[in-house]
Amino acid sequence: MKAEITPEGIICEALRCKNALYEGAFPLHVFPAQLANIVRATNEYLNFPVDYTALSLCFTISVCAGNLFAAKVKEGWTERPILYVALIGRPGTNKSHPLSFALQPLFNYDNQMAVLHKTRWAEYEQAMSLTKKEREEQGMDGIPEEPVQKKFVISDITPECLAFVHDGNKRGICLYADELASWFKNFNRYSKGSEEQFWLSVFSGKPIIFDRKGMKRSISIKHSFISVIGTIQQGILKELAKGDRNQNGFLDRILFVLPENLNKQYWNKKELDTHISRDWQKITQKLIDMAYSVDESGNPISKEIRFESTAMRLLMEWQHENTDLCNQELDEQLGGIYSKLEIYAIRFCLILQIIRWTCGESSLDFIDETSVRGAIELIAYFRKTAQRVQEIIHESYSLEGMPTDNIKLYKTLPDDFETAEGIEVAST
């Protein structure tokens, strides 16, 4: 029996093929249509690579959510949506612009808070200029507390500065490093290994306690939430793996976004519709404006979201398969990366559930099967990019010290070749 060909069927197939072309290796279909359309539009009109934009949007949503939500795996085990993300590519491949576009709602919020802080600071200085008697006459109770500017995004990478800003916004902040190398190259500025240990700790949302001599006040944050995102060139990946970072689990915590066959694109004359930016602002604003409860110390009380039974069953099946991969993997670095992806799988289950809620496609009562399936596909993508990054790092080490001509020859050779073919390539 022949399949009936209908106009609707042809249109659906054409849309499927178009979407597949947009996606490449990245599973864009795991996102709600509203978010995926933003990614496709910026790709078509602004030449933003799909992988960079999609993960940058995902990252921004996770920062907006921050400590307001936690995925509850079981009693005593919760995961918050903390992400460490590196956008990898050659110079000129449009890494920074998608990231700036995605973070714009956070920049907008921070700008609004800066204006408010300026007003509050002027009021604070005015109050401090008064005598004790004058303050009492105006109904002020003692010395006023110094105002702290609330913000989401920070670029200063010292733990002390991060902790101070985080104390002003305990729902969560992010470190935005356009050049990610500036982040890890400063780890040993003051005390060897101390900053690296700080980042290993806050990846898990561990408490932050700072009470050092010279500080204006002590800082205590019950659940830290500091995500990290930035761009990096392939040639600098070797620097990221230096020291113990490829052995102590630090590198395992970074999600690498590495589009396939990425080349610099020609400009085009198409104009992006202004509703795209408005739609993105509206999606994030739903989270930014969300009311939340705090404890006696001002720490947000997280809404713990459990998994539906079928969703948990699916996640556990995947975890068993991943465990088998870890046990079979002979490369110690890859084995460590695969293991850490289990944590990210849970976090992406939560993030996708939140994203679908912001777009009106789900509730926040439970993490459902759709979010789990999407998270598993995202993890499959990051497994592949981690493998490619390890290959790039190992290749960089193997080429160290080789003459320039030999390196050029090495990069010209195909992956598989006979001796005669190698000689022919070398002689050309």
C-alpha positions in Angstrom: 0.0 0.0 0.0 1.4 3.3 -1.1 1.7 6.2 1.4 -0.6 9.1 0.6 1.2 12.3 -0.3 -0.5 15.4 1.0 0.4 19.1 1.0 0.4 19.1 4.8 2.8 16.1 4.8 5.2 17.8 2.3 5.2 21.0 4.4 5.9 19.0 7.6 8.8 17.2 5.9 10.2 20.4 4.6 10.1 22.0 8.0 11.7 18.9 9.5 14.5 19.1 7.0 14.9 22.9 7.5 15.1 22.4 11.3 17.7 19.6 10.8 19.8 21.9 8.8 19.6 24.6 11.5 20.5 22.2 14.2 23.5 20.3 12.9 24.7 18.2 15.8 23.1 20.3 18.4 19.7 19.0 19.6 17.7 22.2 19.3 14.4 20.4 19.3 14.7 19.7 23.1 13.8 23.4 23.7 10.3 24.8 23.5 9.3 26.2 20.1 9.5 29.8 21.4 13.1 29.5 22.5 14.1 27.4 19.4 12.6 30.1 17.1 14.9 32.8 18.8 17.9 30.6 18.1 16.9 30.0 14.4 16.1 33.7 13.9 19.5 34.9 15.2 21.2 32.2 13.1 19.4 33.3 9.9 19.7 37.1 10.4 22.8 37.6 12.5 24.8 34.5 11.6 24.9 33.4 15.3 26.0 29.7 15.4 23.1 27.6 16.8 25.2 25.8 19.4 26.5 29.1 20.9 23.2 30.8 21.1 21.2 27.8 22.4 23.6 27.1 25.3 23.9 30.8 26.1 20.2 31.2 26.3 20.0 28.0 28.5 22.8 29.5 30.7 20.9 32.7 31.2 17.7 30.9 32.2 19.7 28.9 34.7 21.2 32.1 36.3 17.7 33.7 36.5 16.5 30.6 38.3 19.5 30.4 40.6 18.8 29.2 44.1 15.0 29.5 43.6 14.8 25.9 42.4 16.5 22.6 43.1 16.0 19.2 41.5 15.4 16.7 44.3 16.8 13.3 43.3 16.1 11.7 46.7 16.2 12.7 50.4 19.5 14.5 51.1 20.4 14.9 47.4 19.4 18.0 45.5 21.0 19.7 42.5 20.8 23.4 41.6 21.3 24.5 37.9 24.9 25.7 38.2 26.8 25.6 34.9 30.4 26.1 33.8 30.3 26.7 30.0 33.1 27.3 27.5 32.2 28.4 23.9 35.1 27.2 21.7 36.0 28.4 18.2 38.5 30.1 16.0 38.8 33.9 15.9 36.0 35.4 13.8 33.5 32.6 14.3 31.0 34.8 16.1 31.4 33.5 19.7 30.9 36.7 21.7 27.8 38.2 20.0 25.5 35.2 20.8 26.6 35.3 24.4 26.1 39.1 24.7 22.6 38.7 23.2 21.7 35.9 25.6 22.9 37.8 28.7 21.2 41.1 27.7 18.3 40.7 30.1 20.7 40.2 33.0 22.6 43.3 31.8 19.3 45.3 31.7 18.5 44.2 35.2 22.0 45.1 36.5 21.7 48.6 34.8 18.4 49.2 36.6 19.9 48.2 39.9 22.9 50.5 39.3 20.5 53.5 38.9 18.7 52.4 42.1 22.0 51.9 44.0 23.1 55.4 43.0 20.0 56.9 44.6 20.4 54.7 47.8 24.1 55.6 48.0 23.3 59.3 47.9 20.7 58.8 50.7 23.3 56.8 52.7 26.0 59.5 52.4 23.4 62.1 53.4 22.5 60.1 56.5 26.2 59.5 57.4 26.9 63.3 57.2 24.4 63.9 60.0 25.3 63.8 63.7 23.9 61.1 65.9 21.4 63.6 67.4 20.3 64.8 63.9 19.7 61.1 62.9 17.7 60.5 66.0 15.6 63.6 65.3 14.8 62.3 61.8 13.8 58.9 63.2 16.9 57.0 62.1 17.9 54.1 64.3 21.7 54.1 64.7 24.2 54.2 61.9 22.6 53.3 58.5 23.7 50.1 56.8 25.9 50.6 53.7 23.8 49.8 50.6 25.0 46.9 48.4 24.2 47.0 44.6 22.3 43.9 43.6 23.4 42.4 40.3 23.5 39.1 38.4 26.7 39.5 36.2 30.2 40.1 37.4 33.6 40.1 35.6 35.9 40.5 38.6 37.2 37.0 39.3 38.6 37.2 42.8 36.8 35.0 45.3 36.4 37.9 47.8 34.8 40.2 45.2 32.5 37.4 44.0 31.5 36.6 47.6 30.7 40.2 48.3 28.5 40.6 45.2 26.9 37.2 45.9 26.0 38.3 49.4 24.0 41.1 47.8 22.2 38.7 45.5 21.9 35.3 47.3 19.6 33.9 44.6 22.7 33.6 42.4 25.2 35.3 40.1 27.4 34.5 37.2 30.9 35.2 36.1 31.0 36.4 32.6 34.5 36.2 31.0 34.5 37.0 27.3 38.0 35.6 27.2 37.8 32.6 29.5 41.5 32.3 29.7 41.5 35.4 32.0 39.5 33.2 34.5 41.8 30.2 34.9 45.1 31.9 34.2 44.7 33.9 37.5 44.0 30.9 39.7 47.5 31.0 41.4 47.9 34.8 41.7 48.0 34.9 45.5 48.0 31.4 46.9 48.7 28.3 44.8 45.6 26.3 44.2 43.3 28.3 46.5 41.2 29.9 43.8 41.0 26.6 41.9 39.7 24.9 45.1 37.2 27.7 45.5 35.7 27.0 42.0 35.7 23.2 42.7 33.7 23.9 45.8 31.1 26.4 44.4 30.4 24.1 41.5 28.6 21.9 44.0 26.9 24.9 45.7 28.9 24.6 48.9 28.5 27.4 51.5 30.7 30.5 51.2 32.1 31.9 54.4 34.5 34.9 54.4 35.6 36.5 57.7 39.0 38.0 57.0 40.9 40.8 58.7 40.2 44.1 56.9 36.8 43.1 55.5 34.0 45.5 56.3 31.7 42.6 57.3 31.7 38.9 57.4 30.0 37.0 54.6 28.0 33.8 55.0 26.0 32.2 52.1 24.2 29.0 52.8 24.0 27.7 49.2 26.5 29.4 46.8 25.3 29.8 43.2 28.0 31.1 40.8 27.8 29.9 37.2 30.6 30.7 34.7 30.5 31.3 31.0 33.0 32.6 28.4 34.7 32.1 25.1 38.0 30.4 24.3 40.0 29.7 21.2 41.0 26.1 20.3 44.6 27.0 20.5 44.3 28.0 24.2 42.6 24.8 25.3 46.0 23.3 26.2 46.5 26.1 28.7 43.1 25.2 30.4 44.4 21.6 30.9 47.8 22.7 32.5 48.8 21.9 36.0 46.4 19.4 37.7 43.3 20.7 36.0 43.1 17.6 33.6 43.5 15.3 36.6 41.8 16.9 39.6 38.3 17.0 38.1 38.4 20.7 37.3 38.2 20.2 33.5 35.4 17.6 34.0 33.2 20.3 35.3 33.3 22.4 32.1 30.7 22.0 29.4 32.3 22.6 26.0 30.3 24.1 23.2 32.1 23.2 20.0 30.1 23.5 16.7 31.0 21.1 13.9 32.5 22.5 10.6 32.3 26.1 11.9 33.5 28.8 9.5 33.4 32.6 9.4 30.2 33.6 7.6 29.5 36.3 5.0 27.4 39.3 6.1 23.8 39.4 4.9 21.3 42.2 4.4 18.5 40.6 6.5 17.2 42.5 9.5 16.3 40.8 12.8 12.7 41.5 13.8 12.7 43.5 17.1 10.1 41.1 18.6 12.9 38.5 18.9 14.7 40.5 21.6 11.4 41.4 23.2 10.4 37.7 23.3 13.7 36.8 25.0 13.3 39.6 27.6 9.8 38.4 28.3 10.9 34.8 28.9 13.6 35.8 31.3 11.5 38.5 33.1 9.1 35.8 34.2 11.9 34.3 36.4 13.6 37.6 37.3 10.3 39.0 38.7 9.4 35.8 40.6 8.7 36.3 44.3 10.5 34.0 46.7 10.8 33.3 50.5 14.0 33.7 52.5 15.2 32.3 55.8 16.3 34.3 58.8 19.7 35.1 57.1 18.2 36.2 53.8 19.1 33.0 51.9 16.4 32.0 49.4 14.3 29.0 50.3 14.6 26.8 47.2 11.5 25.1 45.7 12.6 21.4 45.5 11.2 19.7 42.5 10.9 15.9 42.4 10.9 13.7 39.4 7.8 12.0 38.1 8.1 8.2 38.5 8.4 7.5 34.8 10.9 10.4 34.4 13.1 9.0 37.3 12.9 5.5 35.8 14.2 6.9 32.4 17.0 8.9 34.2 18.1 5.8 36.1 18.2 3.7 33.0 20.4 6.3 31.4 22.6 6.4 34.5 23.1 2.7 34.4 24.2 2.9 30.7 26.6 5.8 31.6 28.0 3.9 34.5 28.9 1.0 32.1 30.6 3.5 29.8 32.6 4.9 32.7 33.7 1.4 33.8 34.6 0.4 30.2 36.5 3.6 29.4 40.3 3.2 29.4 41.1 6.9 29.2 41.0 8.2 32.8 40.2 11.7 31.8 37.2 10.7 29.7 36.0 8.4 32.4 36.0 11.3 34.9 34.1 13.5 32.4 31.5 10.9 31.8 31.0 10.5 35.5 30.5 14.3 36.0 28.0 14.4 33.2 25.6 12.5 35.5 25.4 15.6 37.7 24.8 17.8 34.6 22.1 15.4 33.5 20.1 16.2 36.6 20.8 19.9 36.3 19.6 20.0 32.7 16.5 18.1 33.6 15.7 20.9 36.0 16.7 23.7 33.5 14.6 22.3 30.7 11.6 22.0 33.0 12.1 25.6 34.0 12.5 26.7 30.4 9.4 24.9 29.4 7.5 26.6 32.2 8.7 30.1 31.2 7.4 29.3 27.7 4.0 28.0 29.1 4.6 24.4 28.1 4.9 22.7 31.5 4.4 23.2 35.3 6.9 23.3 38.1 5.2 20.6 40.1 7.4 17.8 38.9 10.3 17.2 36.5 8.6 15.2 33.7 9.8 12.6 31.1 10.0 15.2 28.3 12.6 17.2 30.3 14.6 14.1 31.1 14.7 12.9 27.4 15.8 16.4 26.4 18.6 16.4 29.1 19.8 13.0 27.9 20.2 14.4 24.4 22.0 17.4 25.6 24.4 15.2 27.6 25.1 13.1 24.5 26.1 16.4 22.7 28.5 17.3 25.6 29.9 13.8 25.7 31.0 14.3 22.0 32.4 17.8 22.5 34.4 16.6 25.6 35.9 13.8 23.4 36.8 16.3 20.8 38.4 18.7 23.3 40.5 15.9 24.8 41.7 15.0 21.3 42.6 18.7 20.7 44.5 18.9 24.0 46.4 15.7 23.4 47.2 16.7 19.8 48.6 20.1 21.1 50.9 18.3 23.6 52.1 15.8 20.9 53.0 18.7 18.5 54.9 20.7 21.2 58.5 21.3 20.1 58.0 20.1 16.5 59.3 22.3 13.7 56.6 24.4 12.0 56.9 22.5 8.6 56.3 19.2 10.4 53.3 20.6 12.2 51.8 21.8 8.9 52.4 18.4 7.3 50.8 16.7 10.3 47.7 18.8 10.0 47.5 18.2 6.2 47.5 14.4 6.6 44.1 12.6 6.6 43.0 10.6 9.7 43.8 7.3 7.9 46.5 6.9 5.3 49.0 4.4 3.9 52.8 5.1 4.0 52.8 5.8 0.3 50.1 8.4 0.7 52.0 10.1 3.5 55.1 10.3 1.4 53.1 11.8 -1.5 51.5 14.5 0.8 54.9 15.3 2.2 56.5 15.8 -1.2 53.8 18.2 -2.4 
